Amino acid sequence: MNVQTLFQNFNPSKFIIHTSLMVFTIFFSLRLDGTILWSYWAVFSPIWFWKFMVIFGAAVGSYVWWRYPHFRLEGEAYIHYKAMLITLALHLILLMFELLACDKLQSGRHLWILVFIPLIFISVVSIAVCVWAVKHDRSFELELFCSVNMLQFIFLALRLDKFTTWSWEVVFVPLWIVMCLSLVSVLYTIIFAGILIKTPEVNSRQRRTSFNAALGYTLLVVPILVFQVLLTNKLDEDISMSFFGVCSPLLISFTTLIIMSFNSKGGNKWWFGLRKDFCQFLLGICPFLQEYANIAYNSQINLGDSRTPSTQPQSETEDPVITNLSHKTKCKSGKNVQINETALKPVAQIISIDMPD
């Protein structure tokens, strides 16, 4: 386990979004089953928290942008700030859909086609946003999801308002197509990982990276496909499973996404006006984490060494953190004792965890 890599690759935005969606899925499925009788406004509380963080983060970032004009000259500040404003606009449109959907579920005084209008609009806008993101080398996961599911949103609205009497298997045809393409991608990653494992010229790091990618995409796509099959049968009344049971595979996908957020580089540096990666900001306000973040744990034992773990030096068996041993001294008993020179040096404050202690 490399704590330095864990800090550097952590993406707080994805962590908040995926955690909020997982908690909302649990609340919503329990509400549909009648296990909890909360108001839908309370059921949507994880969604409100997500949108509050987006709006508050953009407001603080905009304040820093206009309050300190010299910050605009830092690297790609204009692209980062423009990307933050675009994301804020998309989330505000998405918030409008969520407010209408929550009011519809609570009161039932709107047509579903009116509720889905913001979602259809954001699907159209997302196409242009995806083009802009590709041009400026920005991530566009939410925009891609909305743009490829525009037809699916229209089918859902028409079916919920009973303008069509199609079965839910037909309603989900656009999503079936997307899932088939996703399965092809998963099979490609699995085959590619298998080829790398059998290739002796590839180093172990590349093998491990490809294997983790194949495992992550499998645990992401396959549970979503199972959830879609169960949901279709549930809505067509072919099975009598509870909604929480139907959503259980989806929780596996959300858990996978949360774990993958710790290995997702990137993120906009202007949220909350940080102007730097989240790990660097965290190390700046919490200096005691700098010592912890420069630690890499390794539990592997050299099998070629004839010494047993009980006869190895204390630094190798009890304290895996101390690895830089430079000289030896002798104690009164005549035995060699290894001294860690770095432990005697004063710890200076460092800003980036890329710098050695």
C-alpha positions as CSV (number, residue, x, y, z in Angstrom):
1,M,0.0,0.0,0.0
2,N,1.5,3.3,-1.1
3,V,-0.1,6.1,0.9
4,Q,1.6,8.8,-1.3
5,T,-0.1,7.5,-4.4
6,L,-3.4,7.2,-2.5
7,F,-3.2,10.9,-1.7
8,Q,-2.0,12.0,-5.1
9,N,-4.7,10.2,-7.1
10,F,-7.7,10.8,-4.9
11,N,-10.5,12.6,-6.6
12,P,-12.8,14.2,-4.0
13,S,-15.5,15.3,-6.6
14,K,-16.1,11.7,-7.8
15,F,-16.1,10.5,-4.2
16,I,-18.8,12.9,-3.1
17,I,-21.0,12.2,-6.2
18,H,-20.8,8.4,-6.1
19,T,-21.3,8.3,-2.3
20,S,-24.3,10.6,-2.5
21,L,-25.8,8.5,-5.3
22,M,-25.3,5.2,-3.4
23,V,-27.0,6.6,-0.2
24,F,-29.8,8.0,-2.3
25,T,-30.3,4.6,-4.0
26,I,-30.6,2.9,-0.6
27,F,-33.1,5.5,0.7
28,F,-35.2,5.5,-2.5
29,S,-35.5,1.7,-2.8
30,L,-36.5,1.5,0.9
31,R,-39.1,4.2,0.3
32,L,-40.6,2.4,-2.6
33,D,-40.8,-0.8,-0.6
34,G,-42.5,1.1,2.3
35,T,-39.8,0.2,4.7
36,I,-39.4,3.9,5.5
37,L,-42.2,6.4,5.3
38,W,-40.1,9.5,4.9
39,S,-41.0,12.4,2.7
40,Y,-39.4,12.3,-0.7
41,W,-37.7,15.6,0.1
42,A,-35.9,13.8,2.9
43,V,-35.2,10.8,0.6
44,F,-33.5,13.2,-1.8
45,S,-31.3,14.6,1.0
46,P,-28.1,13.0,-0.4
47,I,-28.8,14.7,-3.8
48,W,-29.3,18.0,-2.1
49,F,-26.0,17.6,-0.3
50,W,-24.3,16.9,-3.6
51,K,-25.8,20.0,-5.3
52,F,-25.0,22.2,-2.3
53,M,-21.3,21.2,-2.4
54,V,-21.3,22.0,-6.2
55,I,-22.9,25.4,-5.8
56,F,-20.9,26.4,-2.7
57,G,-17.7,25.2,-4.2
58,A,-18.3,27.2,-7.4
59,A,-19.3,30.3,-5.4
60,V,-16.1,30.2,-3.3
61,G,-14.0,29.6,-6.4
62,S,-15.6,32.6,-8.2
63,Y,-15.0,34.8,-5.2
64,V,-11.3,33.9,-5.2
65,W,-11.2,34.4,-9.0
66,W,-12.5,38.0,-8.8
67,R,-10.9,38.9,-5.5
68,Y,-7.4,38.0,-6.5
69,P,-6.9,38.8,-10.2
70,H,-3.2,37.7,-10.2
71,F,-4.3,34.1,-9.6
72,R,-5.7,34.1,-13.2
73,L,-2.2,34.0,-14.5
74,E,-1.4,30.6,-13.0
75,G,-1.0,28.0,-15.8
76,E,-4.4,27.0,-17.3
77,A,-6.4,29.0,-14.8
78,Y,-8.9,30.2,-17.5
79,I,-9.6,26.7,-18.8
80,H,-10.1,25.4,-15.3
81,Y,-12.4,28.2,-14.3
82,K,-14.4,28.0,-17.5
83,A,-14.8,24.2,-17.0
84,M,-16.0,24.9,-13.4
85,L,-18.7,27.3,-14.7
86,I,-19.8,24.8,-17.4
87,T,-20.1,22.1,-14.8
88,L,-22.0,24.4,-12.5
89,A,-24.5,25.3,-15.3
90,L,-25.1,21.6,-16.0
91,H,-25.6,20.8,-12.3
92,L,-28.1,23.6,-12.0
93,I,-30.1,22.2,-14.9
94,L,-29.9,18.7,-13.3
95,L,-31.0,20.2,-10.0
96,M,-34.1,21.6,-11.7
97,F,-35.0,18.1,-12.9
98,E,-34.4,16.6,-9.4
99,L,-36.7,19.3,-7.8
100,L,-39.5,18.6,-10.4
101,A,-39.1,14.8,-9.9
102,C,-39.2,15.1,-6.1
103,D,-42.3,17.3,-6.3
104,K,-43.9,14.9,-8.8
105,L,-43.3,11.9,-6.5
106,Q,-44.6,13.8,-3.5
107,S,-47.6,15.5,-4.9
108,G,-48.2,14.0,-8.4
109,R,-49.3,17.3,-9.9
110,H,-47.1,17.4,-13.0
111,L,-46.7,15.3,-16.1
112,W,-43.5,13.3,-16.3
113,I,-42.8,14.7,-19.7
114,L,-42.5,18.2,-18.1
115,V,-40.3,16.8,-15.4
116,F,-37.9,15.3,-18.0
117,I,-37.6,18.5,-20.1
118,P,-34.5,19.7,-18.1
119,L,-32.9,16.3,-18.5
120,I,-33.6,16.3,-22.3
121,F,-32.2,19.8,-22.5
122,I,-29.1,18.9,-20.7
123,S,-28.6,15.9,-23.0
124,V,-28.6,18.3,-26.0
125,V,-26.2,20.7,-24.3
126,S,-23.9,17.9,-23.2
127,I,-23.0,17.1,-26.8
128,A,-21.5,20.6,-27.3
129,V,-19.8,20.3,-23.9
130,C,-18.2,17.0,-24.8
131,V,-16.8,18.6,-28.0
132,W,-15.3,21.4,-25.9
133,A,-13.9,19.0,-23.3
134,V,-12.2,16.9,-25.9
135,K,-10.7,20.1,-27.5
136,H,-9.3,21.2,-24.1
137,D,-8.4,17.8,-22.7
138,R,-11.0,17.8,-19.9
139,S,-13.0,14.9,-18.5
140,F,-16.7,14.7,-19.5
141,E,-18.2,11.6,-17.8
142,L,-21.5,13.2,-16.7
143,E,-21.9,15.0,-20.1
144,L,-21.2,11.7,-22.0
145,F,-23.8,9.8,-19.8
146,C,-26.5,12.4,-20.5
147,S,-25.8,12.8,-24.2
148,V,-25.9,9.0,-25.0
149,N,-29.1,8.5,-23.0
150,M,-31.2,11.3,-24.5
151,L,-33.5,8.9,-26.3
152,Q,-33.8,6.8,-23.1
153,F,-35.1,9.9,-21.2
154,I,-37.8,10.5,-23.8
155,F,-38.9,6.9,-23.7
156,L,-39.1,6.9,-19.9
157,A,-41.2,10.1,-19.8
158,L,-43.7,8.8,-22.4
159,R,-44.0,5.4,-20.6
160,L,-44.5,7.0,-17.1
161,D,-47.2,9.2,-18.5
162,K,-48.8,6.2,-20.2
163,F,-48.7,7.8,-23.6
164,T,-47.2,4.5,-24.7
165,T,-48.1,1.0,-23.4
166,W,-44.8,-0.6,-24.3
167,S,-43.3,-3.2,-22.1
168,W,-40.4,-2.0,-20.0
169,E,-38.1,-4.3,-22.0
170,V,-38.8,-2.2,-25.1
171,V,-38.6,1.1,-23.1
172,F,-35.1,0.3,-22.0
173,V,-33.9,-0.5,-25.6
174,P,-31.5,2.5,-25.7
175,L,-30.0,1.5,-22.4
176,W,-29.6,-2.1,-23.7
177,I,-27.6,-0.8,-26.6
178,V,-25.3,1.2,-24.3
179,M,-24.8,-1.8,-22.0
180,C,-23.9,-4.0,-24.9
181,L,-21.2,-1.6,-26.0
182,S,-20.0,-1.5,-22.4
183,L,-19.8,-5.2,-22.2
184,V,-17.7,-5.2,-25.4
185,S,-15.3,-2.8,-23.7
186,V,-15.2,-5.0,-20.6
187,L,-14.3,-8.1,-22.7
188,Y,-11.6,-6.1,-24.4
189,T,-10.0,-5.1,-21.1
190,I,-10.2,-8.7,-19.8
191,I,-8.6,-10.1,-23.0
192,F,-5.9,-7.4,-22.9
193,A,-5.1,-8.0,-19.3
194,G,-4.8,-11.8,-20.0
195,I,-2.4,-11.1,-22.9
196,L,-0.2,-8.9,-20.7
197,I,-0.1,-11.5,-17.9
198,K,1.1,-14.1,-20.4
199,T,3.7,-11.8,-22.0
200,P,7.1,-12.1,-20.2
201,E,8.4,-8.8,-21.6
202,V,5.8,-6.7,-19.7
203,N,6.8,-5.6,-16.2
204,S,4.8,-6.4,-13.2
205,R,3.5,-2.8,-12.7
206,Q,1.8,-2.8,-16.2
207,R,0.3,-6.3,-15.5
208,R,-1.1,-5.1,-12.2
209,T,-2.5,-1.9,-13.7
210,S,-4.3,-3.8,-16.5
211,F,-5.6,-6.5,-14.2
212,N,-7.0,-3.8,-11.8
213,A,-8.6,-2.0,-14.7
214,A,-10.2,-5.2,-16.0
215,L,-11.5,-6.1,-12.5
216,G,-12.8,-2.6,-11.9
217,Y,-14.7,-2.4,-15.2
218,T,-16.2,-5.9,-14.7
219,L,-17.4,-5.0,-11.2
220,L,-18.9,-1.8,-12.6
221,V,-20.7,-3.0,-15.8
222,V,-21.9,-6.5,-14.9
223,P,-23.8,-5.4,-11.7
224,I,-25.5,-2.6,-13.7
225,L,-26.6,-5.1,-16.3
226,V,-28.0,-7.4,-13.6
227,F,-29.8,-4.5,-12.0
228,Q,-31.3,-3.5,-15.4
229,V,-32.6,-7.0,-16.0
230,L,-34.1,-7.3,-12.5
231,L,-35.7,-3.8,-12.7
232,T,-37.2,-4.6,-16.1
233,N,-38.7,-7.9,-14.7
234,K,-39.9,-6.1,-11.6
235,L,-41.7,-3.3,-13.5
236,D,-43.2,-5.8,-15.8
237,E,-44.4,-7.8,-12.7
238,D,-42.6,-10.9,-13.8
239,I,-40.9,-11.2,-10.4
240,S,-41.9,-10.3,-6.8
241,M,-38.6,-9.2,-5.5
242,S,-38.4,-6.0,-3.4
243,F,-36.9,-2.8,-4.8
244,F,-34.0,-3.0,-2.4
245,G,-33.2,-6.4,-3.7
246,V,-33.4,-5.2,-7.2
247,C,-31.0,-2.3,-6.4
248,S,-28.5,-4.5,-4.6
249,P,-26.3,-5.1,-7.7
250,L,-26.3,-1.3,-8.3
251,L,-24.8,-0.8,-4.8
252,I,-21.9,-3.0,-5.9
253,S,-21.2,-0.7,-8.9
254,F,-21.4,2.4,-6.7
255,T,-18.9,0.8,-4.2
256,T,-16.6,0.1,-7.1
257,L,-16.9,3.7,-8.3
258,I,-16.1,5.0,-4.8
259,I,-13.0,2.8,-4.6
260,M,-11.9,3.9,-8.1
261,S,-12.2,7.5,-7.0
262,F,-9.1,7.0,-4.9
263,N,-7.2,6.2,-8.2
264,S,-8.8,8.8,-10.4
265,K,-6.4,11.6,-11.2
266,G,-7.6,15.0,-12.3
267,G,-10.3,17.3,-10.9
268,N,-10.8,21.0,-11.3
269,K,-8.4,23.1,-9.2
270,W,-10.8,26.0,-8.9
271,W,-13.5,24.3,-6.8
272,F,-13.5,26.2,-3.4
273,G,-10.7,28.3,-4.8
274,L,-8.0,25.7,-3.9
275,R,-5.9,26.4,-7.0
276,K,-4.0,23.2,-6.4
277,D,-4.6,19.5,-6.1
278,F,-6.7,18.4,-3.2
279,C,-3.8,16.4,-1.7
280,Q,-1.5,19.4,-1.7
281,F,-4.2,21.6,-0.1
282,L,-4.8,19.0,2.5
283,L,-1.1,18.7,3.3
284,G,-0.9,22.4,3.6
285,I,-3.7,22.7,6.2
286,C,-2.7,19.5,8.0
287,P,1.1,19.4,8.2
288,F,1.2,16.3,10.3
289,L,-0.1,14.3,7.3
290,Q,3.1,15.1,5.4
291,E,5.0,12.5,7.5
292,Y,2.3,9.9,7.0
293,A,1.9,10.6,3.3
294,N,5.5,9.8,2.6
295,I,5.1,6.2,3.7
296,A,5.0,3.1,1.6
297,Y,4.1,-0.2,3.2
298,N,5.4,-3.5,1.9
299,S,4.6,-6.8,3.6
300,Q,6.6,-9.0,1.2
301,I,9.5,-11.1,2.7
302,N,12.6,-12.0,0.7
303,L,12.3,-15.7,0.3
304,G,16.0,-16.0,-0.7
305,D,17.1,-14.8,2.8
306,S,17.8,-17.7,5.1
307,R,17.0,-15.6,8.2
308,T,13.6,-16.1,9.8
309,P,11.5,-13.0,10.6
310,S,12.4,-13.4,14.3
311,T,16.2,-13.1,13.6
312,Q,15.9,-10.2,11.1
313,P,16.7,-6.6,12.3
314,Q,13.9,-4.9,14.2
315,S,13.5,-2.3,11.4
316,E,12.4,-5.0,9.0
317,T,10.0,-6.9,11.2
318,E,8.5,-4.4,13.6
319,D,8.7,-1.1,11.8
320,P,8.3,-1.2,8.0
321,V,8.5,2.5,7.8
322,I,12.2,2.8,8.7
323,T,14.1,1.8,5.6
324,N,16.9,4.3,5.1
325,L,19.6,2.8,7.4
326,S,23.0,4.2,6.8
327,H,25.5,3.1,9.4
328,K,25.9,0.8,12.4
329,T,27.1,1.2,15.9
330,K,28.0,-1.2,18.6
331,C,26.2,-1.5,21.9
332,K,27.7,-2.8,25.2
333,S,26.9,-6.4,24.4
334,G,29.0,-6.2,21.2
335,K,26.0,-6.6,18.8
336,N,25.6,-4.4,15.8
337,V,22.7,-2.0,16.1
338,Q,21.5,-0.1,13.1
339,I,20.8,3.6,13.5
340,N,18.4,5.6,11.3
341,E,20.0,8.9,10.5
342,T,16.8,10.3,9.0
343,A,15.0,9.8,12.4
344,L,17.6,12.2,14.0
345,K,17.0,14.9,11.4
346,P,14.4,17.6,12.1
347,V,11.3,17.3,10.0
348,A,10.9,20.4,7.8
349,Q,7.6,21.5,6.4
350,I,7.1,20.4,2.8
351,I,4.3,21.3,0.4
352,S,4.4,18.5,-2.1
353,I,4.6,14.8,-1.2
354,D,6.7,14.3,-4.3
355,M,9.6,15.6,-2.4
356,P,11.5,13.1,-0.2
357,D,11.8,13.6,3.5
